[in-house]
Amino acid sequence: MINFLNNFWQEEEGQDLVEYSLLLAFIALAAIGVLTNVSKSVNGLWTTVNSSLTNANSVAKAGAS
């Protein structure tokens, strides 16, 4: 029984899979954080451009009358 436990404790098969899984989870969390910030920036940019186009359209309509 002690032999089995020693072999089990020293066995390194599958260790790479655990390390790659942890690395993948870390990259996924980092990507979620980055994409959240990027989406806020894109949303703000979209709002600014939309307001500018709306104002330009209003001015163009007023000038055409």
N, C-alpha and C positions, 0 to 999 in steps of 0.2 A: 504494500500500500504506500509506503514511504517512497519507494522507487517511482511509483506512478505519479505521486504528487511532485516529486523533484523534476521528472520529465515534463510534466504539464507546466510547471512554473518556468522552466528554461526554454520551452518551445517557442519559436519565433514565427511560425507559420501564421499567416493572416495579419501580421502586424502592419504590413504595407497597406492593406485594405483599410484598416482603422485610421492610419495616418492620412491617406488620401481622402477618406470620408470627412475627417475633421478639417482638412484643408479646403475641401469643396464647400463645407458648411460655412467656413469663415469667409470665403470668396462670395458666397451667396448673400451673406449678411452685409458685407461691404457694398456689394452691388445694389442691394435694396436701399441702403443709406444714401448712396450717391444718386441713384435714380429719384429718390424722394426729393432731394434738394434740386436736382435738375428740373423736375416737373414743376416745382414752385417757380423757378426762374423762367421757364418757358411760358407758364401761365401768366406771369407778370408781363412778359414781353408781348404776348398775344393780346392782353388787355390794352396795353399802351398803343399798339399798332391799330387795334380795332377802334379805339377812341380817336386817334389821329385821322383815320379814314372816314369815320363818321363826321368829324368836324370839317374835313376837306369837302365831303359830299354836301354838307349843309351850305358851306361858303359857295361852292360851285352852283348850287341850285339858286341861291340868293342873287348871285351875279348874273345868272342867265335870265332872270325875270325882268 
